[in-house]
Amino acid sequence: MDSLSLRKSEFKVPEISIVLPCRNEEKSLPFCLKQINWVVFKAGLNAEIIVSDSSVDRSAEIAKSFGARVIKHNKKGYGIAYLEGFKQAKGKYIFMADCDGTYDFNEIPKFVEALRKGYDFVIGDRFAYKFGNEVMPWTHKYIGNPILSGILRLFFKTSVRDSHCGMRAVSRSALDKLKLQTVGMEFASEMIVKALKCGLKIKEFPIKYKPRIGESKLSTWRDGWRHLRFMLLYSPLFLFFIPGFTLFVLGLLSFFWLYFGLAEVFGTQLYVHPMFISSLFMIIGYQLMIFALFAKTYAITHLNEKSPLEKLYRYVTIEKAGIIGGVLVVLGVGIYGYIFLKWVNSGFGSLDEVKNLVVAQTFAVIGVQTIFSAFMLSILGIKER
């Protein structure tokens, strides 16, 4: 009975490839494979089971005894296990889940049916049902998963509630569009982010979640950081632009306040020296905003991402940006020249021109940033054929 469904479908191309990442899961694997085979048989699915294995225990031997195809690669990592499995998958649809006993494989037909109805990517929602701390550590249940899933919803404007759910399904045509690359736990976030970027039709289902069989391989802080890092890298708005814009505005406002007024904080008179901090904020903030443009331009021209910036680039050319940058440099140099002549006329005596020197420095640096950033944007703007 365990391998009956596999024997029936081995002579034709399977409709569904069930891919399981596996590293030392000999305790849970028999339970999972027995359930999968029964579900495939009961639902009459044309399916293959692929175990992507990097184990040093008996997992591979167990998988073969249940009729699964074992892909042995000995490469450590959640993402790499799936990538190796995907290479060998033949199905029109790919179903994914951990083989640690936490997921109910009776859900497989529901996922497949959603794909047949036209959805490109289907994911489970473990938090739709209540479960205790014996199923998931409270740090993951109340802190890690809610925060990281909330950040993903904020950054990428999605309604996906449980972005780290390991039970998913995707059509082969959609999977090919995603071009997945990450090898660690951040693979889970990469799949959703790229599905959103590619405009895939996504469906989320409530699923039940059960206690794990065997030892967990998750590292709370390391894996959490890898998820956050990936989301930041794919969201230049939050990584570069918002921090940069905030710094630039703070620098600009404090710059004017210090230059034109008699600044006072808690009864302490502020003189010229804080202007250097204001200038620093403006320069750093401006550079961070430019980095956001670099990242967005690369995404548009090399990752086929759609953005309103495409229309802006029609009006803001390298020549126009170069002129603006040049004007700023000339203003800075002009102020320097004025101060120098004033110093010469005073007989090379002492001058009280520190404020104007800071202004000149700020104009010159931002002008140079503008000129050369325009060239860099032009380079990044060259589309790949």
Secondary structure, 3 states (H helix, E strand, C coil): CCCHHHHHHCCCCCCEEEEEEECCCCCCHHHHHHHHHHHHHHHCCCEEEEEEECCCCCHHHHHHHCCCEEEECCCCCHHHHHHHHHHHCCCCEEEECCCCCCECHHHHHHHHHHHHCCCCEEEEEHHHCCCCCCCCCHHHHHHHHHHHHHHHHHHHCCCCCCCCCCCEEEEHHHHHHHCCCCCCCCHHHHHHHHHHHCCCCEEEEECCECCCCCCCCCCHHHHHHHHHHHHHHCCHHHHHHHHHHHHHHHHHHHHHHHHHCCCEECCEECCCCHHHHHHHHHHHHHHHHHHHHHHHHHHHHHCCCCCCHHHHCCCCCHHHHHHHHHHHHHHHHHHHHHHHHHHHHCCCCCCCCHHHHHHHHHHHHHHHHHHHHHHHHHHHCCCCC
